[in-house]
Amino acid sequence: MRTLIDGHLDLAWNALGWDRDVTLDLDALNGREAKLTDHPARGRATTTLPEMRRGGVAVCQATVLCRAKAVSRWDEFAQGPPRANLDWCNQDIASAAARGQLAYYERLERRGLLRPIRTRSELDDHWSRWDADPATTPIGFILAMEGCDPIVEPDRADEWWDLGLRSANLAHYGASRYAVGTGGEGPLTPAGRELLREFERLGMILDVTHLSDEGFFQALDAFSGPVLASHNNCRALVPAQRQFSDEQLKLLIARDAVVGVALDAWMLHPGWVRHETSRSVVGLEALVDHIDHVCQLAGDDRHVAIGSDLDGGFGTEQTPTGLDRISDLQKLDALLAARGYADAAIDAVFHGNWLRFFREHLPA
């Protein structure tokens, strides 16, 4: 089994927004949800901490995810869990909710299940401990923020930095105070540009995932610090605004960024319609297509990794066939080998590229 770093998981949102105990065995969690009907993903979860350990996940970027929106995306689409699991009416409340998600990570740390990674030395120490004892070493996590609404003012970014935040993207879906995200178009706001200046001063990593095209290009022009894309796929293979064009990918490669490919089936199959298209139309091989596309653009295997997003508001109704639990990511080993990827290249995709990136860009 190969050791894996996952660039994007929403563990605390699942706990506080979906009332999921992510410390449970996966089958036990799904059994508890079997009779729930508030969302198609109920009873179809793929990710818990024990299942991550079975899948060799040594480190992940774990998010806080709380949006400040007067109208919920779930309300707009007339589906899904209650509005309070994601959207809040202003930034003050969203910030407080995000602190609650951080408190959940702190509880898991106290129980010896997670270990925060804030610095290079902590990463190196954790990696050595995991290599020596993967059965009992806590899973490491780098704190990330998906949408910056919990940062109530740009000059308050240092408060989150002091709490351990090391990576953040400006917007999630639609417009935020700082930028426009998936499903919308528009530029960075003046506050967004100010926030990027604060990020650069602090050493925060900018995650360009979910940015509108205009915001993406503006962010790369305005920000000279480290950049990653935690969970993004390729527009050349699945045309949609949510994916990156080859032009965008080449700019990220030029910045020595890493792109984590995601497992949401609507990002893997052209024309996917949520809650209508059957997962039978797409398999795990599609993810290998996206990995290979990034490698072909780069001319090397340095710039692509895994950012599964497997607990990001969907379950096995919206994962490719062959992936029913996060431990199934190990199947990518054989699939990449069958495409001609050497052992070292497969290690780079599984963990090496993220490991190198964070060793370079976490504070000393």
C-alpha positions in Angstrom: 0.0 0.0 0.0 1.3 3.4 -1.0 1.3 6.3 1.5 -1.1 9.0 0.4 -1.6 12.7 1.0 -5.1 14.0 0.2 -5.1 17.7 -0.7 -8.8 18.3 0.2 -11.2 16.9 2.7 -14.1 18.6 4.6 -13.9 16.5 7.7 -15.2 19.1 10.2 -18.0 20.3 7.9 -19.2 16.7 7.7 -19.2 16.5 11.5 -20.9 19.8 12.3 -23.0 20.2 9.2 -24.1 16.7 8.6 -23.9 15.4 12.2 -21.5 12.7 11.1 -19.2 11.0 13.5 -16.1 10.7 11.3 -14.3 8.6 14.0 -16.6 5.7 13.2 -16.0 2.7 11.0 -17.4 3.7 7.5 -20.0 0.9 7.4 -21.2 1.9 10.9 -21.5 5.5 9.8 -23.5 4.6 6.7 -25.7 2.2 8.8 -26.6 5.1 11.1 -27.7 7.1 8.1 -29.6 4.4 6.2 -33.0 5.8 7.0 -32.2 9.5 6.5 -33.7 11.2 3.4 -32.5 14.8 3.6 -29.8 14.2 0.9 -29.0 11.5 -1.7 -25.5 11.1 -0.1 -27.0 9.8 3.2 -25.9 6.3 3.8 -23.4 6.5 1.0 -20.4 8.2 2.7 -16.9 7.2 1.6 -14.7 8.9 4.2 -14.1 8.4 7.9 -10.8 8.5 9.9 -10.6 4.7 10.2 -11.2 4.4 6.4 -8.5 7.0 5.7 -6.0 5.0 7.8 -7.0 1.8 5.9 -6.3 3.7 2.7 -2.8 4.9 3.8 -3.8 8.6 4.1 -1.0 10.0 6.3 -1.8 13.7 5.8 -4.6 15.7 4.4 -5.6 19.3 4.0 -8.6 19.6 6.2 -11.0 22.5 5.7 -13.2 24.9 7.6 -16.1 25.6 5.3 -18.6 28.3 6.2 -20.1 30.8 3.8 -21.8 34.1 4.4 -24.8 34.1 2.1 -28.3 35.3 2.5 -29.7 32.6 0.2 -28.4 29.0 0.5 -27.2 27.1 -2.6 -29.3 24.2 -1.2 -32.4 26.5 -1.2 -31.7 27.6 -4.8 -31.6 24.0 -6.0 -34.4 22.9 -3.7 -32.4 19.9 -2.4 -29.9 19.0 0.3 -29.3 19.3 4.0 -30.7 22.3 5.9 -29.3 25.7 5.1 -27.5 26.0 8.4 -25.0 23.3 7.4 -23.2 25.6 5.0 -24.5 29.1 4.7 -24.9 31.9 7.3 -26.4 35.3 6.9 -23.2 37.3 7.6 -19.5 37.0 8.1 -19.5 37.3 11.9 -21.7 34.2 12.2 -19.8 32.3 9.4 -16.6 33.1 11.3 -18.0 31.8 14.6 -19.2 28.6 12.8 -15.8 28.1 11.4 -14.3 28.4 14.8 -16.6 25.6 15.8 -15.2 23.5 13.0 -11.7 24.2 14.2 -12.8 23.3 17.7 -13.8 19.9 16.3 -10.3 19.3 14.9 -8.9 20.3 18.3 -11.1 17.7 20.0 -9.9 15.0 17.6 -6.3 16.1 18.3 -6.9 15.7 22.0 -8.2 12.2 21.4 -5.0 11.3 19.5 -6.8 10.9 16.2 -5.5 13.9 14.3 -2.3 15.9 14.5 -2.0 19.5 13.3 0.8 20.3 10.9 1.8 24.0 10.9 5.5 24.0 10.1 8.1 22.2 8.0 9.6 20.6 11.1 6.2 19.3 12.2 5.6 17.9 8.7 9.0 16.1 8.7 8.5 14.8 12.2 5.0 13.5 11.4 6.3 11.9 8.2 9.0 10.0 10.1 6.6 8.9 12.8 4.0 7.7 10.2 6.7 5.8 8.3 7.8 4.0 11.5 4.3 3.3 12.8 1.3 4.0 10.4 -1.0 1.9 12.5 -1.2 4.2 15.5 0.3 7.6 14.5 -2.4 10.2 14.3 -3.4 11.3 10.8 -1.7 14.7 10.1 -3.7 17.6 8.8 -2.9 21.0 7.4 -5.7 23.5 8.2 -7.2 25.0 5.0 -10.2 27.3 4.4 -12.6 26.8 1.6 -13.9 30.3 0.9 -12.6 33.1 3.0 -15.9 34.4 4.5 -14.8 33.5 8.0 -12.0 36.1 7.7 -14.2 39.0 8.5 -11.8 41.7 7.5 -8.6 41.4 5.4 -6.5 42.6 8.3 -7.8 39.8 10.5 -6.2 37.1 8.5 -3.3 37.0 11.0 -5.8 35.7 13.6 -6.5 32.7 11.5 -2.8 32.3 10.7 -2.1 32.2 14.5 -4.8 29.5 14.8 -2.9 27.4 12.3 -4.5 28.2 8.9 -2.0 27.7 6.2 -4.0 27.5 2.9 -7.1 29.3 1.8 -9.2 30.0 -1.4 -11.1 33.2 -1.7 -14.5 32.0 -2.7 -16.5 28.7 -3.0 -19.7 28.9 -5.0 -21.0 32.3 -6.3 -20.0 35.7 -5.1 -18.3 36.4 -1.8 -16.9 39.5 -0.3 -13.5 38.7 -1.8 -14.1 37.1 -5.2 -16.5 35.2 -7.4 -16.5 31.4 -7.2 -17.9 28.5 -9.2 -21.1 29.2 -11.1 -20.5 32.9 -11.3 -18.3 35.3 -13.3 -16.5 38.4 -12.1 -13.3 40.0 -10.8 -11.6 40.1 -7.4 -13.0 42.7 -5.2 -10.9 45.5 -3.6 -11.2 43.6 -0.3 -10.0 40.4 -2.1 -6.9 42.2 -3.4 -6.2 43.5 0.1 -6.6 40.0 1.5 -4.1 38.7 -1.0 -1.6 41.3 0.2 -2.1 40.1 3.8 -1.7 36.4 2.6 1.6 37.4 1.0 2.8 39.1 4.1 1.9 36.2 6.3 3.2 33.4 4.0 -0.3 32.0 3.5 -0.7 29.5 0.5 -3.3 30.6 -2.0 -5.6 27.9 -3.2 -7.0 29.0 -6.6 -9.7 26.3 -6.6 -13.3 27.5 -7.3 -12.2 31.0 -8.6 -14.0 32.4 -11.6 -11.7 32.6 -14.7 -11.4 36.4 -14.3 -10.6 36.1 -10.6 -8.1 33.3 -11.3 -6.0 35.3 -13.7 -6.2 38.4 -11.5 -5.2 36.5 -8.4 -2.1 35.0 -10.1 -1.1 38.5 -11.2 -1.7 40.1 -7.8 -0.2 37.4 -5.6 3.5 36.3 -5.8 3.4 33.8 -2.9 2.9 30.0 -3.1 -0.1 28.8 -5.1 -1.8 25.4 -5.2 -5.1 24.0 -6.5 -6.4 21.6 -3.9 -9.2 19.9 -5.9 -9.5 20.7 -9.6 -9.7 18.7 -12.9 -9.1 19.5 -16.6 -11.5 21.5 -18.8 -10.0 20.0 -21.9 -11.5 16.6 -20.8 -14.7 17.8 -19.1 -15.8 21.2 -20.4 -17.1 23.2 -17.5 -16.2 26.4 -15.6 -15.4 24.3 -12.5 -12.3 22.8 -14.3 -9.1 24.5 -15.4 -8.3 25.2 -19.0 -4.9 24.3 -20.4 -4.0 28.0 -20.2 -4.7 28.0 -16.5 -2.9 24.7 -15.9 0.2 26.0 -17.7 0.3 29.1 -15.6 0.1 27.0 -12.4 2.8 24.7 -13.7 5.0 27.8 -14.4 4.4 28.8 -10.7 5.5 25.3 -9.6 2.1 24.7 -8.2 0.5 21.3 -7.5 -3.0 20.4 -8.7 -5.0 17.9 -6.8 -7.4 16.0 -9.0 -10.9 15.4 -7.5 -13.2 12.4 -7.5 -16.6 14.1 -7.9 -18.1 12.3 -10.9 -19.6 15.5 -12.4 -15.9 16.7 -12.8 -15.0 13.4 -14.5 -17.8 12.8 -17.0 -18.9 15.4 -19.6 -22.6 16.2 -19.3 -23.1 14.7 -15.9 -26.4 15.8 -14.3 -26.5 15.6 -10.5 -29.0 13.1 -9.2 -29.8 11.9 -12.7 -26.7 10.5 -14.3 -25.7 7.0 -13.2 -22.2 6.5 -11.8 -22.0 3.5 -14.2 -21.0 5.9 -17.0 -17.6 6.7 -15.5 -14.8 4.7 -13.8 -11.6 5.4 -11.9 -9.8 5.4 -15.2 -11.2 8.8 -15.9 -9.2 10.3 -13.0 -6.1 8.8 -14.5 -7.0 10.7 -17.7 -6.9 13.9 -15.8 -3.6 13.0 -14.0 -2.1 12.2 -17.3 -3.3 15.4 -19.0 -1.6 17.5 -16.4 1.6 15.5 -16.7 1.5 15.8 -20.5 1.1 19.6 -20.3 4.0 19.8 -17.7 6.3 17.4 -19.4 6.9 15.8 -16.0 5.1 14.3 -13.0 5.8 17.1 -10.5 2.6 19.0 -10.7 -0.3 16.6 -10.0 -1.5 14.9 -6.9 -4.8 13.8 -5.2 -7.3 16.3 -3.8 -10.2 13.8 -3.5 -13.0 16.0 -2.0 -14.6 12.7 -1.3 -16.6 14.1 1.7 -17.6 17.3 -0.1 -21.4 17.0 -0.1 -21.8 13.8 -2.1 -21.4 10.0 -1.7 -21.2 6.9 -3.8 -24.1 8.1 -5.9 -21.6 10.6 -7.3 -18.3 8.8 -7.3 -16.9 6.8 -10.3 -17.5 3.1 -10.3 -14.7 1.3 -8.5 -14.6 3.9 -5.7 -16.9 3.1 -2.8 -14.6 4.2 0.0 -11.6 6.5 0.3 -9.3 3.4 0.7 -10.2 2.6 -2.9 -7.8 5.4 -3.9 -5.2 2.7 -3.7 -6.6 1.2 -6.9 -4.9 4.1 -8.7 -1.6 2.4 -8.2 -2.3 -0.3 -10.7 -4.2 2.0 -13.1 -1.2 4.4 -13.3 1.2 1.5 -13.7 -0.9 0.2 -16.6 -0.5 3.6 -18.2 3.2 3.2 -18.1 3.9 5.3 -15.0 7.1 4.2 -13.1 7.1 3.5 -9.4 8.7 6.9 -8.5 6.1 8.7 -10.6 3.2 6.9 -8.9 4.7 7.8 -5.5 4.9 11.4 -6.7 1.2 11.5 -7.4 0.2 9.7 -4.2 2.3 11.8 -1.9 5.6 13.1 -3.2 4.4 16.2 -4.9 2.3 17.4 -2.0 5.1 16.5 0.4 7.7 18.5 -1.6 5.3 21.5 -2.0 4.5 21.8 1.7 8.1 21.2 2.8 8.9 24.2 0.6 6.1 26.5 1.6 5.1 25.8 5.2 6.9 28.2 7.6 10.2 27.0 9.1 
